[in-house]
């Protein structure tokens, strides 16, 4: 699996101080995460998410990728990673 740099860059922006300057809504967080990406990172991430979100095992795969990232915040196994990443995809 070839995970684009844009995915890792987005994850790194989700750090412990995020909620000090971003409101605690999913949409606001996603907007903040996406704003930090370059145009090429956005394109690569959009293409990647289109493929990943179409997979039947997308939720488990996205959980595994997020766990490998350097994000300060994780998601519980019950979290719907597909819906969160669909919102990211919409904002790209």
C-alpha positions in Angstrom: 0.0 0.0 0.0 1.5 3.3 -1.1 0.2 5.9 1.4 0.8 9.5 0.1 2.7 12.1 2.1 -0.4 14.2 2.3 -2.1 11.6 4.5 0.8 11.7 7.0 1.0 15.5 6.8 -2.8 15.7 7.6 -2.4 13.3 10.6 0.6 15.3 12.0 -1.6 18.4 12.1 -4.0 16.7 14.6 -2.0 17.4 17.7 -2.7 18.0 21.4 -3.2 21.8 21.0 -5.6 21.6 18.1 -8.7 22.3 20.2 -7.0 25.4 21.7 -7.6 27.2 18.4 -10.1 25.0 16.5 -13.7 24.6 17.6 -14.6 21.1 18.6 -16.7 20.2 15.6 -15.7 17.6 13.1 -16.2 20.0 10.2 -13.9 22.7 11.8 -11.2 20.1 12.6 -11.3 18.7 9.0 -11.1 22.2 7.6 -8.1 22.9 9.8 -6.4 19.6 8.8 -6.9 20.2 5.1 -5.8 23.8 5.1 -2.3 22.7 6.0 -1.9 20.6 2.8 -0.3 21.8 -0.5 -2.3 21.6 -3.7 -0.3 18.5 -4.8 -0.8 16.8 -1.4 -4.5 17.5 -1.7 -4.7 15.9 -5.1 -2.7 12.9 -4.1 -4.7 12.4 -0.9 -8.0 12.8 -2.8 -7.0 10.1 -5.3 -5.9 7.8 -2.5 -9.1 8.3 -0.4 -11.2 7.6 -3.5 -9.6 4.2 -3.7 -9.6 3.5 0.0 -13.1 4.6 0.7 -14.4 2.3 -2.0 -13.0 -0.8 -0.3 -15.2 -3.1 1.8 -12.6 -3.0 4.6 -12.0 0.7 4.5 -12.8 1.4 8.2 -10.2 -1.2 9.4 -7.6 0.0 6.9 -8.0 3.7 7.8 -7.8 2.8 11.5 -4.6 1.0 10.9 -3.1 3.8 8.9 -4.1 6.4 11.5 -2.4 4.3 14.2 0.8 4.4 12.2 0.7 8.1 11.9 2.2 10.7 14.2 -1.1 12.2 15.2 -1.4 13.0 18.9 -5.1 11.9 18.8 -6.3 8.5 18.0 -9.7 7.0 17.4 -11.4 4.2 19.2 -12.0 1.0 17.3 -15.8 1.9 17.3 -15.1 5.2 15.5 -16.4 5.5 12.0 -13.2 6.3 10.1 -15.0 6.1 6.8 -17.4 9.0 7.6 -14.5 11.1 9.0 -12.4 10.5 5.9 -15.4 11.1 3.6 -15.6 14.5 5.1 -11.9 15.0 4.5 -12.4 13.9 0.9 -15.2 16.4 0.4 -13.0 19.3 1.7 -10.1 18.4 -0.6 
